[in-house]
Amino acid sequence: MKKILVFKTSVEEELVPKVNEVMKNLIDENGNWNFDLEDCDRILRVETLLLDACEVAQELENIGLYCQELPD
């Protein structure tokens, strides 16, 4: 069963290609992800079977972005 992870981030539109590369390497084949850059919290939504929130946050932090999981 897929789980949905939601994060507050610091992603700006010009950084989306860089994030895309990270997410392509991180996300499982049945997973999906997207940003809502119009939201003040720059929301990242990840659908995944295998990843946990810490893995996603760590990978984005490794490229210099703020990333915090939001509670349900």
N, C-alpha and C positions, 0 to 999 in steps of 0.2 A: 504494500500500500504506500502510495506517495505521501510524503509529508511536505508541508508548505512552511518555509522559513521566510520571515519578513525582517528586514534590516533598515535602520536609519543609516545613511551614508553621507559622505562629503563629495560624491561624484558630480563633476560638471560635464556638460555635453562633450567638450573636447577630449575628455578622458575615456569616453565610452569605448573607443577602439582598443585601448590598452586593457580595459576591464574585460572586453569581449575575449581577448586572447587568454586571459587568466581563467575566465569562466569556461571556455571551450575545453581547456585542459583539466578542469576540476569537475565539471558536471558529468554525471553518468549518462549513458546513451538514452535513457528514458526520461531524463530530466529536462527542465526548461527554466528559463530565468528571464526577467525583464526589469526595467527601471521605470519609475514614475518621476521624471526630472522636474515636472511642474509642481509636485508636492514640495512643501518647504523642507521636509525631511529627506528628500532625494531617495525615495523608497526603492529598495531592491527586493524583489520577490523571487524566491527560488523554490521550484518543485523538484523533489529528489527522492530517490529510494534509499540512497546510501550515505549521503553527506550529513554531517551535523553542523550546527550553527558555528561552532568554534573553528572548524576547518575553513568555512567560507570567510568568516571575519579575519582569520589569520592571513589568508591569501591576499585579501584586499589591503590589509594593514601592511603587508610585505611590499606593496607597491606605493605606499605612502598615503593611503586613504583611511579616513575614519569609517568604521563599520561596527554598529552595535545592533544586536538582535532586539527586536521589539516584542514585548509580551503579547500573548493572544488577546 
